[in-house]
Amino acid sequence: TMEINRALKRIRKKENIFFIIMGILAVLIPTLAYLANLKNTFIYVYIMIIEILILIAILSRINTCTLKFKYYNSRFKIRQGLFLRESIILCENVAIVHTSKEREDVEIIIVTSSKFRNKKARPVTKGFLKKYPEVEREYKRLKKINEEQTYYFQIIRNGSLRKYIFLENIYTTCVKSAYTPAAIESIKIARGQINFNERG
């Protein structure tokens, strides 16, 4: 929606400012130390540690914000995180969609009936169901229909607000899936039916 896209633009501006500041610090700190003609080994070790921390901060931010997805042949190809870990989700196998948390921290929990070409998918466990009661209710309903069916889950954590766009795409394509109340609430945010800026 326009509201989510506007929020994404604001976040990108903040991210660009963050990267510029980190880049300036990464160049400025060792340059000042060199110009000051400092010869204390401890200071240079300290500067090196700072440089490593700056690099980690930049990589961590990029990792958190990276989510790419493509829909084709009734499936989603998803790449999330800095190292672009790829997974495939077949729409016909999506059984339950749930969300946890809000805004940039929103997590999309996808339960499927197959782990086809998806190394990120893990079998549903009692611990998982205990953590997500809304998922558990839908899971028990599905198990009553087919007790022998094995289910798997994947959690989409990376991507900042872009996860809302991905969620809206899931909703329009995975039409046979069950959506928990939390997921419906997040879909309404994605579609602009709930004021995004009034939440969280």
Secondary structure, 3 states (H helix, E strand, C coil): CHHHHHHHHHHHHHHHHHHHHHHHHHHHHHHHHHHCCCCCHHHHHHHHHHHHHHHHHHHHHHHHHCEEEEEECCEEEEEECCCCEEEEEEHHHEEEEEEECCHHHCEEEEEECCCCCCCCCEECCHHHHHHCHHHHHHHHHHHHHCCCCCCEEEEECCCCCHHHHHHHHHHHHCCCCEECHHHHHHHHHHCCCCCHHHCC
